[in-house]
Amino acid sequence: MSDYLDKLRQQAAESQNQRKKSRQESASGEKDQSSDVSEKVAKLLGVTTEMVDNCCGSICPHCDMFLDKAVSLVELGYPHHLLMNPTQEAMFEEAREIYLRDRKEYETRKTELMDRMR
């Protein structure tokens, strides 16, 4: 009887090790992918990767780049990171349209747009 239980314990330990390995592999793949995205966004915005990574994913009163990052992500074909209500979503779409139409106008109105979203 103890041989049977030992065999079950070994099988459980092996399957646990396999799950750990697969989690580690997928986590490293996700980090590589997110760092690639951060690098692309940083290059598009002309800032460092650390600045892009420090944006928390919300519409923060202390953040000066959440709108730039969100627009850049969408322009690069990725989903944006912002957590928005429907009103803020409409303002984001307006900001994105301005960005596509005239980037100088977007730069001049960016502070106003971010304040309205907050």
LINLINVEN-V192145 format. One record per residue. N is the residue number from 1. RES is the residue in one small letter. PHI is phi in whole degrees, 0 to 359 (NA if undefined). OMEGA is omega in whole degrees, 0 to 359 (999 if undefined). BURIAL is b if it has 9 or more other ideal C-beta (glycine too) atoms within 8 Angstrom, else e. Layout:
BEGIN
N:RES:PHI:OMEGA:BURIAL + N:RES:PHI:OMEGA:BURIAL
END
This chain:
BEGIN
1:m:NA:181:e + 2:s:292:177:e + 3:d:296:179:e + 4:y:296:179:e + 5:l:292:176:e + 6:d:298:179:e + 7:k:296:178:e + 8:l:296:178:e + 9:r:297:179:e + 10:q:295:178:e + 11:q:297:179:e + 12:a:296:179:e + 13:a:295:179:e + 14:e:295:180:e + 15:s:293:176:e + 16:q:296:178:e + 17:n:298:178:e + 18:q:295:178:e + 19:r:297:178:e + 20:k:299:180:e + 21:k:298:181:e + 22:s:293:177:e + 23:r:294:179:e + 24:q:295:179:e + 25:e:295:180:e + 26:s:290:178:e + 27:a:294:179:e + 28:s:292:176:e + 29:g:295:178:e + 30:e:293:179:e + 31:k:296:179:e + 32:d:298:181:e + 33:q:293:181:e + 34:s:292:177:e + 35:s:291:176:b + 36:d:297:179:e + 37:v:296:179:b + 38:s:299:179:b + 39:e:296:179:b + 40:k:296:180:b + 41:v:296:180:b + 42:a:299:179:b + 43:k:295:179:e + 44:l:295:181:b + 45:l:276:182:b + 46:g:77:178:e + 47:v:235:179:e + 48:t:278:178:e + 49:t:297:179:b + 50:e:297:178:e + 51:m:296:179:b + 52:v:293:181:b + 53:d:292:181:e + 54:n:282:177:e + 55:c:289:193:b + 56:c:279:179:e + 57:g:97:178:e + 58:s:224:180:e + 59:i:270:188:b + 60:c:267:176:e + 61:p:290:182:e + 62:h:263:185:e + 63:c:266:180:b + 64:d:257:186:e + 65:m:231:184:b + 66:f:299:181:b + 67:l:288:177:b + 68:d:301:181:b + 69:k:295:181:b + 70:a:296:179:b + 71:v:296:180:b + 72:s:297:179:b + 73:l:300:180:b + 74:v:294:180:b + 75:e:294:178:e + 76:l:276:177:b + 77:g:94:178:e + 78:y:254:175:e + 79:p:288:179:e + 80:h:286:188:b + 81:h:262:189:e + 82:l:283:175:b + 83:l:260:189:e + 84:m:232:169:b + 85:n:273:184:e + 86:p:300:179:e + 87:t:294:179:e + 88:q:294:178:b + 89:e:299:178:b + 90:a:296:178:e + 91:m:294:177:b + 92:f:297:178:b + 93:e:297:176:e + 94:e:297:179:b + 95:a:298:179:b + 96:r:294:177:b + 97:e:297:177:e + 98:i:297:179:b + 99:y:300:181:b + 100:l:290:184:e + 101:r:283:185:e + 102:d:206:185:e + 103:r:290:177:e + 104:k:292:176:e + 105:e:297:178:b + 106:y:300:180:b + 107:e:298:180:e + 108:t:287:182:e + 109:r:262:186:b + 110:k:302:180:b + 111:t:298:178:e + 112:e:298:181:e + 113:l:296:179:b + 114:m:294:178:b + 115:d:297:178:e + 116:r:294:180:e + 117:m:289:180:b + 118:r:290:999:e
END
